[in-house]
Amino acid sequence: MTSASTAHRAATTTTPVTHRSAARRIAGYAGWELLRNVRMVESTFFIVVLPTVLYIMFGALSSWGDGEAGHGNVSAYNMTAMAVYGATMATSAIAGSAAIERQQGWGRQLGLTGLGGSGYMVGKILVALGIALLPIVVIFVVGALTGARFDEGWMWPASGGLALLGAIPFALYGLAAALLFRSEAAVSAASGILVVLAFFGNLFMPLTGTLLTIAKFTPVYGIASLTRWPQLEGAVVDTSGGAPAGDPLWAIVLNVGAWTVVFAVLCLIASRRSTRRG
Amino acid sequence: MNTAASPPALHATSVRRHFGTGSRTVHAVAGVDLEIPRGEIVALLGANGAGKTTFLDMVLGFTTPTAGTLTVLGASPKAAVGAGRVGAVLQTGGLLHDLTVRETVAMVASCHAAHIPVDAALERAGATGIGRRKVRQCSGGEQQRLRFALALLTEPDLLLLDEPTAGMDVRARKEFWETMQTEAERGRTVVFATHFLQEASDFADRIVLMRDGRIVVDGPVDEVTRAGQRTLSGVWDGARSPEEVAADLGIDEVVHTSGRVRFTAEDTDGLARVLLSEGLAHDLSITAASLDDVFLDLTAGDSPEDRLGAAPAVEAAPEAVGTGR
């Protein structure tokens, strides 16, 4: 929080506010939501701390970290993997909990303010991007400090940006889970399933053989490969000595696009079900 | 100060709201005409399913009428709410459990274009003491006080309260109405829905009673409680029917409720004398007509034809209504 906003916050507790623009309202709402979410230790642990620790264990401290992998080293490969893991966990959880809080009536309290439906959505999107950025930034900084290496400087922001982009379909994933099952438990279950999807996304141990073939059709695989494109250009890392065929860019983009559509359709179906009065 | 041209706090003309289609249509609000001038305190009564909550949803802009016009303070409901001119304490207004009371008010305040200081809102609602408590640790009554603080943030001209003292103990309820008295004295228009008839008769200037989506009673509290009338109830064992006896004595009102017969009349002593001396009834009880009786009468079951013919009036599920979808 900048000092300007804390000063502003202090001012509103003792002095009245006579006019606040729509943009300031959205910023104020988003600011509070960011603070609130970061303060939730349970989710911050899984979104930021866990992936960072996993990176340190398998990427930084491992003996094979310095090995070559495409246009960078293996540590960088693990770094982007963990960044993707954190970012997808973040957007899935934020979107899911947003739907749940509306279902539980918080949306009505906000509906009595000048925030508006679109203000709320913009605010939530800003928060989701902010929270998704957190693991990406933290893990990249830790990675840079512990020997992760890309051949060229532009690959750092490129990979980071792609990780953020790839987290967007998983906002739809989390939202669909919340709309379909309408409970906080469902959102937690969706996060759990995301761990399994992350495994199939080749984020942890490199997959081979049949598992790898199946994995190529799963949602996390697509966005992970896209995020790794600057470094690997579609090549598949294999620690067993074989050289499996790489994935062409069109196949990766198709995977990401198709799964985005699937999640979006699920959201539409689920939201139609929830507004129907039977 | 131009008081003459001030638009009414609420103006509804033939407002209707139905849900569903075809044979499963539910007419939650079936033609409501209501005008509430500024500064009035109105109690909205009605059994569950009478349409109160759906009507209040429309006043707050959460849902739009399927027919009729509805203006709030001279503007559309959404415009009035967005400008902070309407405050509401809703039963179905959820809260975020991980925030403290104070943080909740501060967060909601940041969503308003104009508001009073957070501390002032907490103080007016009597919530300063619980400011540091997390919402999940607050009792039902404390959470209501928080909702009340949220409602007062923008110094609204119209306050809507949906069962505001549900879940409060006697002391909390007393304090709440004392606070409401102060707010009303500031000139706010207050519309509150309640099941507590005592609240309605103690605090409201005017009572509006809804049933099956329509207004069936709308008048000053005194009129509605029929001051001056008394009721006599007893167990009937006469050969003649109560209606006959009533007609003889010029009594208009006879009601049969749970095994007893109830007459509403001014001269209940005379009636008692007749009933007892002629052995028409026993176990008599005489009381001043209360709002409870009026309420029960007016919300009692319909006549058999009405019950068979009318579509059931059911309140819409609140969580499906978002911020003005």
Interface residues (C-beta under 8 A of the other chain):
Chain A: R9 T12 T13 T14 T15 P16 V17 T18 H19 R20 S21 A22 R25 G28 Y29 G31 W32 R36 R39 M40 E101 R102 Q103 Q104 G105 W106 G107 R108 Q109 L110 G111 L112 T113 G114 L115 G116 G117 G119 Y120 S274 T275 R277
Chain B: F19 G20 V26 L60 G61 F62 V81 G82 A83 G84 V86 G87 A88 L90 T92 G93 G94 L95 L96 D98 L99 E103 A106 M107 V108 A109 S110 C111 H112 A113 A114 H115 I116 P117 V118 D119 A120 R147 L150 A151 A316 A317 P318 E319 A320 V321 G322 T323 G324 R325
